[in-house]
Amino acid sequence: MLIHCMDFRLHEDIKNWMQNQGILGDTDLVSVAGAGKDIINPEWPLYREYVLRQVQLSIKLHDMKRVILMHHTDCGAYGGKSAFGGSPEKEEQKHIADMQGAAALLKQKWPDLQVSLVLAKMEGDKVVEFKEIG
């Protein structure tokens, strides 16, 4: 399963990344504003429940064993890059911290679930790097 942001700017780059990873056509997709943001810091509890329900269904229906949480820089759900005072480092740190928190919550709920974290770094309307977070 890939949980990623709904931002249309990412679609083609994500498709190419999935192709390169060998997971295109074999991965459930969840596309929501902010990706894992609603798992770790939802505006409303129902938002978290919605995303977790998708994970639960993927496990039940497709025997899913791995979730990839993919955030991206300049994400509108986070206020865009301007929300970080022009600091790419602060922006990256926030996304990584939120992905790690979301991963911990997922692992707490489903201990056997493998969770991978990826940050898509944007320049303008294109992804310039898919950074895997260790």
N, CA and C of each residue as an Amber inpcrd file, in Angstrom:
protein
   402
   0.8390000  -1.1690000   0.0000000   0.0000000   0.0000000   0.0000000
   0.8880000   1.2370000   0.0000000   0.4860000   2.2080000  -0.7990000
   1.1520000   3.5080000  -0.8300000   0.1490000   4.5560000  -0.3840000
   0.4760000   5.2590000   0.7000000  -0.3280000   6.3850000   1.1580000
   0.4310000   7.6380000   0.7620000  -0.1620000   8.4130000  -0.1410000
   0.5100000   9.6100000  -0.6450000  -0.4560000  10.7750000  -0.7010000
   0.0740000  11.9540000  -0.9560000  -0.7350000  13.1660000  -1.0340000
  -1.5310000  13.1830000  -2.3350000  -2.6790000  13.8390000  -2.2720000
  -3.5510000  13.9200000  -3.4480000  -3.0490000  14.9130000  -4.4870000
  -2.0310000  15.6900000  -4.1810000  -1.5400000  16.7670000  -5.0510000
  -1.2810000  16.2590000  -6.4750000  -1.9710000  16.8590000  -7.4240000
  -1.8810000  16.4250000  -8.8300000  -0.4770000  16.5590000  -9.3990000
   0.3400000  17.4360000  -8.8340000   1.6990000  17.6230000  -9.3520000
   2.5460000  16.3580000  -9.2160000   2.1460000  15.4710000  -8.3370000
   2.9360000  14.2760000  -8.0370000   2.5940000  13.0630000  -8.8930000
   1.4220000  13.0560000  -9.4910000   0.9000000  11.8320000 -10.1050000
   1.8790000  11.1430000 -11.0540000   2.3830000  11.8530000 -12.0230000
   3.2580000  11.2220000 -13.0230000   4.5680000  10.7470000 -12.3960000
   5.1290000  11.5780000 -11.5090000   6.3890000  11.2000000 -10.8660000
   6.2080000   9.9860000  -9.9510000   5.0920000   9.9320000  -9.2350000
   4.8270000   8.7680000  -8.3800000   4.6620000   7.5160000  -9.2320000
   3.9510000   7.6440000 -10.3310000   3.7740000   6.4920000 -11.2330000
   5.1340000   5.9800000 -11.7100000   6.0120000   6.8800000 -12.1130000
   7.3440000   6.4790000 -12.5750000   8.1520000   5.8530000 -11.4440000
   8.0560000   6.4260000 -10.2440000   8.7720000   5.8860000  -9.0880000
   8.2810000   4.4690000  -8.7880000   6.9560000   4.2950000  -8.8050000
   6.3910000   2.9680000  -8.5530000   6.8630000   1.9660000  -9.6050000
   6.9130000   2.3980000 -10.8520000   7.4060000   1.5350000 -11.9360000
   8.8470000   1.1080000 -11.6450000   9.6830000   2.0720000 -11.2500000
  11.0870000   1.7800000 -10.9450000  11.2370000   0.8610000  -9.7350000
  10.2910000   0.9330000  -8.7950000  10.3220000   0.0890000  -7.5980000
   9.7300000  -1.2970000  -7.8570000   9.1120000  -1.4610000  -9.0260000
   8.4880000  -2.7380000  -9.3620000   7.1750000  -2.9870000  -8.6370000
   6.4890000  -1.9120000  -8.2310000   5.2410000  -2.0770000  -7.4810000
   4.0270000  -1.4960000  -8.2110000   4.2280000  -0.9630000  -9.3950000
   3.1140000  -0.4070000 -10.1630000   2.1780000  -1.5370000 -10.5780000
   0.8960000  -1.3700000 -10.3100000  -0.0870000  -2.3820000 -10.6640000
  -0.2460000  -3.4760000  -9.6290000   0.5070000  -3.3870000  -8.5260000
   0.4590000  -4.4230000  -7.4940000   0.4000000  -3.8070000  -6.1000000
  -0.0840000  -2.5640000  -6.0210000  -0.0690000  -1.8290000  -4.7630000
  -1.3730000  -1.0600000  -4.6040000  -2.0040000  -1.2080000  -3.4440000
  -3.1790000  -0.3950000  -3.1490000  -2.7310000   1.0450000  -2.9430000
  -3.5290000   1.9900000  -3.4370000  -3.1950000   3.4090000  -3.3430000
  -4.2200000   4.1430000  -2.4910000  -3.7280000   4.9730000  -1.5830000
  -4.5660000   5.8720000  -0.7980000  -4.0120000   7.2670000  -1.0220000
  -4.8580000   8.1350000  -1.5220000  -4.4480000   9.4920000  -1.8750000
  -5.2610000  10.4830000  -1.0520000  -4.6150000  11.0930000  -0.0500000
  -5.2830000  12.0740000   0.8120000  -4.3560000  13.2600000   1.0470000
  -4.9400000  14.4230000   1.2260000  -4.1450000  15.6270000   1.4780000
  -3.2390000  15.4090000   2.6870000  -1.9430000  15.6310000   2.4910000
  -0.9940000  15.4870000   3.5810000  -0.5110000  14.0730000   3.8440000
  -1.0210000  13.1020000   3.1090000  -0.6190000  11.6870000   3.2530000
  -0.7740000  11.2230000   4.7020000   0.3110000  11.0080000   5.4110000
   0.2570000  10.4980000   6.7790000  -0.1000000  11.5210000   7.8340000
  -0.2690000  12.7640000   7.4470000  -0.6020000  13.8300000   8.4060000
  -1.8590000  13.4870000   9.1940000  -2.8540000  12.9210000   8.5350000
  -4.1000000  12.5970000   9.2230000  -3.9750000  11.3800000  10.1350000
  -2.9040000  10.6430000  10.0290000  -2.6760000   9.5450000  10.9670000
  -2.1180000  10.1050000  12.2670000  -1.1320000  10.9740000  12.1710000
  -0.4310000  11.4600000  13.3540000  -1.0520000  12.7170000  13.9470000
  -1.6110000  13.5870000  13.1050000  -2.1060000  14.8750000  13.5910000
  -3.3610000  15.2870000  12.8210000  -4.4510000  14.5290000  12.9760000
  -5.6510000  14.8370000  12.1910000  -6.3560000  16.0870000  12.6990000
  -6.9220000  16.8130000  11.7690000  -7.7390000  17.9650000  12.1430000
  -8.9930000  17.4890000  12.8810000  -9.5070000  16.3400000  12.4630000
 -10.6770000  15.7120000  13.0800000 -10.3730000  14.2250000  13.2530000
 -10.7810000  13.6120000  14.3790000 -10.5100000  12.1810000  14.5940000
 -11.0230000  11.2920000  13.4610000 -12.1090000  11.6850000  12.8350000
 -12.6690000  10.8980000  11.7420000 -11.6790000  10.7550000  10.5820000
 -10.8210000  11.7650000  10.3860000  -9.8330000  11.6990000   9.3050000
  -8.8580000  10.5500000   9.5500000  -8.3970000  10.4180000  10.8100000
  -7.4870000   9.3120000  11.1500000  -8.1930000   7.9770000  10.9270000
  -9.4260000   7.8780000  11.3950000 -10.1920000   6.6430000  11.2460000
 -10.3200000   6.2490000   9.7740000 -10.5260000   7.2400000   8.9050000
 -10.6580000   6.9560000   7.4740000  -9.3840000   6.3070000   6.9210000
  -8.2340000   6.9070000   7.2180000  -6.9740000   6.3760000   6.6860000
  -6.6890000   4.9920000   7.2750000  -6.8800000   4.8420000   8.5800000
  -6.6310000   3.5460000   9.2060000  -7.5720000   2.4720000   8.6630000
  -8.7730000   2.8510000   8.3170000  -9.7220000   1.8900000   7.7210000
  -9.1980000   1.3800000   6.3820000  -8.5590000   2.2590000   5.6130000
  -7.9970000   1.8350000   4.3270000  -6.8900000   0.8060000   4.5410000
  -6.0580000   1.0480000   5.5540000  -4.9860000   0.0950000   5.8750000
  -5.5970000  -1.2420000   6.2960000  -6.5760000  -1.1780000   7.1890000
  -7.2360000  -2.3880000   7.6710000  -7.8450000  -3.1880000   6.5180000
  -8.5150000  -2.5060000   5.6080000  -9.1300000  -3.1950000   4.4710000
  -8.0890000  -3.8110000   3.5440000  -6.9860000  -3.1020000   3.3300000
  -5.9350000  -3.6280000   2.4700000  -5.3150000  -4.8920000   3.0700000
  -5.1380000  -4.8850000   4.3840000  -4.6240000  -6.0810000   5.0630000
  -5.6180000  -7.2280000   4.9130000  -6.8740000  -6.9490000   5.1800000
  -7.9120000  -7.9850000   5.1490000  -8.1730000  -8.5160000   3.7410000
  -8.3120000  -7.6200000   2.7840000  -8.7300000  -8.0260000   1.4430000
  -7.5800000  -8.4560000   0.5380000  -6.4020000  -7.8660000   0.7460000
  -5.2860000  -8.1250000  -0.1710000  -4.0510000  -8.6810000   0.5240000
  -4.1860000  -9.0180000   1.8040000  -3.0620000  -9.5660000   2.5670000
  -1.8420000  -8.6460000   2.5030000  -2.1100000  -7.3450000   2.5610000
  -1.0530000  -6.3390000   2.4740000  -0.1280000  -6.4520000   3.6840000
   1.1740000  -6.3850000   3.4210000   2.1680000  -6.5300000   4.4830000
   3.0560000  -5.2970000   4.6380000   2.9930000  -4.3750000   3.6690000
   3.8890000  -3.2130000   3.6830000   3.1190000  -1.9520000   3.3090000
   3.3440000  -0.9160000   4.1050000   2.8050000   0.4130000   3.8120000
   3.9750000   1.3330000   3.5160000   3.8540000   2.0920000   2.4520000
   4.8070000   3.1540000   2.1510000   4.0910000   4.4660000   2.4280000
   4.6140000   5.2390000   3.3670000   4.1050000   6.5820000   3.6210000
   4.9590000   7.5420000   2.8140000   4.3330000   8.3060000   1.9340000
   5.0760000   9.2320000   1.0900000   4.5570000  10.6560000   1.2970000
   5.4040000  11.4780000   1.8700000   5.1090000  12.9050000   1.9910000
   5.8750000  13.6390000   0.9010000   5.5620000  14.9200000   0.7360000
   6.3180000  15.7230000  -0.2270000   6.4870000  17.1430000   0.2910000
   7.5660000  17.7780000  -0.1370000   7.7950000  19.1720000   0.2220000
   6.8010000  20.0500000  -0.5320000   6.6180000  21.2550000  -0.0380000
   5.6630000  22.2200000  -0.5950000   4.2420000  21.6590000  -0.5910000
   3.8990000  20.9600000   0.4830000   2.5760000  20.3380000   0.6160000
   1.5800000  21.3510000   1.1790000   0.4910000  21.5490000   0.4670000
  -0.5290000  22.4990000   0.8910000  -1.1650000  22.1520000   2.2230000
  -1.2770000  20.8700000   2.5460000  -1.8630000  20.4580000   3.8240000
  -1.0070000  20.9170000   5.0030000   0.2570000  21.1790000   4.7430000
   1.1760000  21.6910000   5.7590000   1.3840000  23.2010000   5.6330000
   0.6890000  23.8320000   4.7090000   0.8460000  25.2700000   4.5000000
   1.8700000  25.6150000   3.4430000   2.3390000  24.6240000   2.7040000
   3.3420000  24.8720000   1.6660000   4.6980000  25.1820000   2.2650000
   5.6550000  25.4140000   1.3810000   7.0190000  25.6630000   1.8760000
   7.1170000  26.9550000   2.6690000   6.2320000  27.9110000   2.4170000
   6.2870000  29.1870000   3.1410000   5.9640000  29.0170000   4.6230000
   5.2910000  27.9390000   4.9970000   4.9480000  27.6950000   6.4000000
   6.1790000  27.4010000   7.2550000   7.3090000  27.1610000   6.6120000
   8.5250000  26.8110000   7.3370000   9.5580000  27.9320000   7.2920000
   9.0900000  29.1440000   7.0250000   9.9710000  30.3130000   7.0370000
  11.0910000  30.2480000   6.0290000  10.8710000  29.5630000   4.9300000
  11.9020000  29.4680000   3.9010000  13.0240000  28.5090000   4.2400000
  12.8170000  27.6650000   5.2520000  13.8580000  26.7180000   5.6560000
  13.5270000  25.3090000   5.1610000  14.2080000  24.8670000   4.0920000
  13.9830000  23.4960000   3.6190000  14.3080000  22.4510000   4.6880000
  15.2760000  22.7580000   5.5560000  15.6600000  21.8190000   6.6110000
  14.5220000  21.6250000   7.6070000  13.8930000  22.7390000   8.0350000
  12.7740000  22.6430000   8.9770000  11.5960000  21.9080000   8.3450000
  11.3550000  22.1860000   7.0720000  10.2600000  21.5230000   6.3700000
  10.5020000  20.0130000   6.3090000  11.7090000  19.6280000   5.9340000
  12.0460000  18.2050000   5.8470000  11.9390000  17.5470000   7.2130000
  12.4500000  18.2100000   8.2510000  12.3910000  17.6550000   9.6030000
  10.9510000  17.4140000  10.0460000  10.0580000  18.3460000   9.7370000
   8.6490000  18.1990000  10.1180000   8.0160000  17.0020000   9.4110000
   8.2550000  16.8820000   8.1180000   7.6900000  15.7500000   7.3820000
   8.2340000  14.4220000   7.9010000   9.5200000  14.3690000   8.1530000
  10.1210000  13.1310000   8.6570000   9.5560000  12.7890000  10.0320000
   9.4580000  13.7820000  10.9110000   8.9110000  13.5390000  12.2530000
   7.4740000  13.0340000  12.1760000   6.6680000  13.6390000  11.3180000
   5.2770000  13.2010000  11.1900000   5.1840000  11.8030000  10.5830000
   6.0170000  11.5100000   9.5900000   6.0000000  10.1620000   9.0150000
   6.4340000   9.1260000  10.0500000   7.4540000   9.4560000  10.8380000
   7.9150000   8.5220000  11.8670000   6.8350000   8.2960000  12.9240000
   6.1410000   9.3700000  13.2990000   5.0420000   9.2400000  14.2590000
   3.9090000   8.3990000  13.7090000   3.5620000   8.6270000  12.4470000
   2.5040000   7.8430000  11.8010000   2.9180000   6.3760000  11.7000000
   4.1820000   6.1430000  11.3650000   4.6870000   4.7650000  11.2700000
   4.6000000   4.0660000  12.6240000   4.9530000   4.7680000  13.6850000
   4.8820000   4.1840000  15.0280000   3.4450000   3.8170000  15.3850000
   2.5070000   4.6750000  15.0290000   1.0990000   4.3880000  15.2980000
   0.6270000   3.1630000  14.5120000   1.0240000   3.0950000  13.2420000
   0.6630000   1.9330000  12.4180000   1.2570000   0.6470000  12.9930000
   2.5240000   0.7030000  13.4180000   3.1970000  -0.4770000  13.9780000
   2.5700000  -0.8900000  15.3140000   2.1040000   0.0940000  16.0680000
   1.4380000  -0.2100000  17.3320000   0.1370000  -0.9750000  17.0700000
  -0.5830000  -0.5490000  16.0570000  -1.8700000  -1.1750000  15.7210000
  -1.6780000  -2.5190000  15.0090000  -0.6750000  -2.5970000  14.1360000
  -0.3900000  -3.8150000  13.3660000   1.1080000  -4.1240000  13.4890000
   1.5360000  -4.7990000  14.5530000   2.9670000  -5.0110000  14.8250000
   3.7530000  -5.6860000  13.6990000   3.1110000  -6.5210000  12.9050000
   3.8200000  -7.2280000  11.8340000   3.9180000  -6.4240000  10.5430000
   3.3050000  -5.2530000  10.5200000   3.2880000  -4.4330000   9.3120000
   4.6520000  -3.7840000   9.0790000   5.1460000  -3.8880000   7.8590000
   6.3770000  -3.1910000   7.4820000   5.9830000  -1.7950000   7.0020000
   6.6620000  -0.7760000   7.5120000   6.3540000   0.6000000   7.1210000
   7.6180000   1.2570000   6.5850000   7.5350000   1.7640000   5.3710000
   8.6420000   2.4870000   4.7360000   8.2490000   3.9470000   4.5900000
   9.2330000   4.8250000   4.6780000   8.9970000   6.2630000   4.5980000
   9.7570000   6.8490000   3.4220000   9.0700000   7.6880000   2.6550000
   9.6810000   8.3310000   1.4930000   9.2620000   9.7920000   1.4870000
  10.2310000  10.6690000   1.2700000   9.9510000  12.0970000   1.1180000
  10.2520000  12.4920000  -0.3220000   9.2250000  12.9630000  -1.0110000
   9.3900000  13.4480000  -2.3860000   9.7560000  14.9240000  -2.3170000
  10.9480000  15.2370000  -2.7730000  11.4150000  16.6260000  -2.7430000
  11.0330000  17.3090000  -4.0480000  10.3140000  18.4160000  -3.9000000
   9.7810000  19.1330000  -5.0570000  10.6410000  20.3510000  -5.3920000
  10.7320000  20.6200000  -6.6780000  11.2300000  21.9030000  -7.1870000
  10.2160000  22.3370000  -8.2180000   9.5040000  23.4110000  -7.9090000
   8.4150000  23.8270000  -8.7810000   7.3370000  22.7650000  -8.7720000
   6.9550000  22.3110000  -9.9420000   5.8900000  21.3150000 -10.0640000
   6.4070000  19.9000000 -10.2950000   7.6940000  19.6670000 -10.0890000
   8.2780000  18.3500000 -10.3590000   8.9850000  17.8090000  -9.1200000
   8.9370000  16.5040000  -8.9930000   9.7170000  15.8290000  -7.9610000
  11.1400000  15.6850000  -8.4880000  12.1120000  16.1360000  -7.7020000
  13.5090000  16.0220000  -8.1190000  14.2250000  14.8770000  -7.4000000
  13.6200000  14.4060000  -6.3000000  14.2380000  13.3000000  -5.5640000
  13.1810000  12.5950000  -4.7290000  13.2320000  11.2750000  -4.7210000
  12.4650000  10.4660000  -3.7850000  13.4640000   9.9770000  -2.7460000
  13.3930000  10.5550000  -1.5590000  14.3640000  10.2600000  -0.5060000
  13.7790000   9.2370000   0.4670000  14.4090000   8.0710000   0.5260000
  13.9760000   7.0560000   1.4820000  14.5230000   7.4120000   2.8530000
  13.6410000   7.3750000   3.8500000  14.0030000   7.7420000   5.2130000
  14.2390000   6.4610000   6.0000000  15.4260000   6.3460000   6.5900000
  15.7980000   5.1270000   7.2940000  15.3210000   5.0220000   8.6480000
